[in-house]
């Protein structure tokens, strides 16, 4: 991977981590009833979707590195958002580390339903970013149904949060 491609991919990972943290932060003060809010067409409740995002990213790390970070809690125990946020931070740091070591052309071997699938790491890179955007959109759409103003987690929101990274004057 050339330096430009490497820095671009790293920026996408940094964006993904930032956007996850923005959504988690926005949900910190929601009640359990509010976290249980869902709307048709979305993945599930806010809580379920947050869990799904974080668990998915840990799964993708396992595919790419062979090491899936384990949370210091059991998901079935319904951890608080502070615990989920801490674990999401751990997973995010591991994603940054992975982005510095794994090439898009590296081979991934996935075993599912008794079969092996071989493909390039690039497919997982795309999935990490797409999965996060899709499910954060589910959450921000639910928040926008009268719960609270959702955080601005699009590319412009990232630019506003990190003007120095983009030469914004």
C-alpha positions as CSV (number, residue, x, y, z in Angstrom):
1,X,0.0,0.0,0.0
2,X,1.5,3.4,-0.9
3,X,1.7,6.2,1.7
4,X,-1.4,8.0,0.3
5,X,-3.6,4.9,0.4
6,X,-2.3,4.0,3.8
7,X,-3.0,7.4,5.3
8,X,-6.5,7.5,3.6
9,X,-7.4,4.1,5.1
10,X,-6.1,5.2,8.5
11,X,-8.2,8.3,8.3
12,X,-11.3,6.2,7.6
13,X,-10.6,4.1,10.7
14,X,-10.0,7.2,12.8
15,X,-13.3,8.7,11.4
16,X,-15.1,5.4,12.2
17,X,-13.8,5.4,15.8
18,X,-14.7,9.1,16.3
19,X,-18.2,8.6,14.9
20,X,-18.8,5.6,17.2
21,X,-17.7,7.6,20.2
22,X,-19.9,10.6,19.2
23,X,-23.0,8.3,19.1
24,X,-22.1,6.5,22.3
25,X,-21.6,9.9,24.0
26,X,-24.9,11.1,22.7
27,X,-26.6,8.1,24.2
28,X,-25.0,8.3,27.6
29,X,-27.9,10.2,29.3
30,X,-30.7,8.2,27.7
31,X,-32.9,6.2,30.0
32,X,-33.3,2.4,29.6
33,X,-36.7,3.0,28.1
34,X,-35.2,5.4,25.6
35,X,-32.3,2.9,24.8
36,X,-35.1,0.4,24.1
37,X,-36.6,2.6,21.4
38,X,-36.7,1.3,17.9
39,X,-38.4,2.2,14.6
40,X,-39.4,0.2,11.5
41,X,-36.5,-0.4,9.1
42,X,-33.7,0.0,11.7
43,X,-31.6,-2.8,13.0
44,X,-33.2,-2.9,16.4
45,X,-33.3,-0.8,19.6
46,X,-30.6,1.8,20.2
47,X,-29.0,-0.5,22.8
48,X,-29.1,-3.5,20.5
49,X,-27.6,-1.5,17.6
50,X,-24.8,-0.1,19.8
51,X,-23.9,-3.6,20.9
52,X,-24.0,-4.9,17.3
53,X,-21.7,-2.2,16.1
54,X,-19.1,-2.9,18.8
55,X,-19.4,-6.7,18.6
56,X,-19.1,-6.5,14.8
57,X,-15.9,-4.5,14.9
58,X,-14.4,-7.0,17.4
59,X,-15.4,-9.8,15.0
60,X,-13.7,-8.0,12.1
61,X,-10.6,-7.6,14.1
62,X,-10.6,-11.4,14.8
63,X,-11.0,-12.1,11.0
64,X,-8.1,-9.8,10.2
65,X,-5.6,-10.4,13.0
66,X,-6.7,-13.7,14.6
67,X,-7.2,-11.8,17.9
68,X,-10.7,-10.7,18.9
69,X,-10.7,-8.3,21.8
70,X,-12.9,-9.6,24.6
71,X,-15.0,-7.3,26.7
72,X,-14.5,-7.2,30.5
73,X,-18.2,-8.0,30.9
74,X,-20.8,-10.4,29.6
75,X,-23.1,-8.9,26.9
76,X,-26.0,-10.9,28.4
77,X,-25.6,-8.8,31.6
78,X,-26.6,-5.7,29.7
79,X,-23.5,-3.6,30.4
80,X,-23.9,0.2,31.0
81,X,-23.0,2.6,28.3
82,X,-19.9,3.6,30.1
83,X,-18.7,0.0,30.0
84,X,-19.6,-0.3,26.4
85,X,-17.9,3.0,25.6
86,X,-14.7,1.8,27.3
87,X,-14.8,-1.5,25.3
88,X,-15.5,0.4,22.1
89,X,-12.4,2.5,22.8
90,X,-10.3,-0.7,23.2
91,X,-11.6,-2.1,20.0
92,X,-11.0,1.2,18.2
93,X,-7.4,1.3,19.3
94,X,-7.0,-2.3,18.1
95,X,-8.5,-1.2,14.7
96,X,-5.9,1.6,14.4
97,X,-3.1,-0.9,15.2
98,X,-4.6,-3.3,12.6
99,X,-4.7,-0.6,10.0
100,X,-0.9,-0.1,10.4
101,X,-0.1,-3.8,10.0
102,X,-2.6,-5.4,7.6
103,X,-2.4,-4.8,3.8
104,X,-5.6,-4.8,1.7
105,X,-4.2,-7.7,-0.3
106,X,-3.5,-9.8,2.8
107,X,-5.6,-13.0,2.7
108,X,-8.4,-13.6,5.2
109,X,-9.5,-17.2,5.9
110,X,-13.0,-17.3,7.4
111,X,-14.6,-20.5,8.6
112,X,-18.4,-20.6,8.7
113,X,-20.9,-23.4,8.6
114,X,-18.1,-26.0,8.1
115,X,-16.7,-24.2,5.0
116,X,-13.6,-22.0,4.5
117,X,-13.8,-18.7,2.6
118,X,-10.6,-17.0,1.3
119,X,-10.6,-13.4,0.3
120,X,-8.6,-10.2,0.6
121,X,-8.6,-8.1,3.7
122,X,-9.9,-5.2,1.6
123,X,-13.4,-6.7,1.8
124,X,-13.3,-6.5,5.6
125,X,-11.9,-2.9,5.5
126,X,-14.9,-1.9,3.4
127,X,-17.3,-3.8,5.7
128,X,-15.9,-2.1,8.8
129,X,-16.6,1.4,7.5
130,X,-20.0,0.5,5.8
131,X,-21.3,-1.4,8.8
132,X,-20.5,1.5,11.2
133,X,-22.1,4.1,8.9
134,X,-25.2,2.0,8.3
135,X,-25.9,1.3,12.0
136,X,-24.9,4.7,13.3
137,X,-27.5,6.0,10.8
138,X,-30.1,3.7,12.4
139,X,-29.3,5.2,15.8
140,X,-29.3,8.8,14.7
141,X,-32.6,8.3,12.9
142,X,-34.1,6.9,16.1
143,X,-32.7,9.8,18.1
144,X,-34.2,12.3,15.6
145,X,-37.7,10.9,16.3
146,X,-38.0,13.2,19.3
147,X,-35.5,11.7,21.8
148,X,-32.8,14.3,21.2
149,X,-30.8,16.0,18.4
150,X,-28.5,13.4,17.0
151,X,-24.7,14.0,16.7
152,X,-23.4,15.1,13.4
153,X,-21.3,12.1,12.5
154,X,-21.0,12.6,8.7
155,X,-17.8,13.6,6.9
156,X,-18.6,17.3,7.5
157,X,-19.0,16.7,11.2
158,X,-15.6,15.0,11.2
159,X,-14.1,17.9,9.3
160,X,-15.6,20.4,11.9
161,X,-14.2,18.3,14.8
162,X,-10.7,18.0,13.2
163,X,-10.1,21.1,11.1
164,X,-6.3,20.8,11.5
165,X,-6.4,17.4,9.8
166,X,-7.9,18.9,6.7
167,X,-6.2,22.3,6.4
168,X,-9.4,24.1,7.3
169,X,-9.0,27.8,7.7
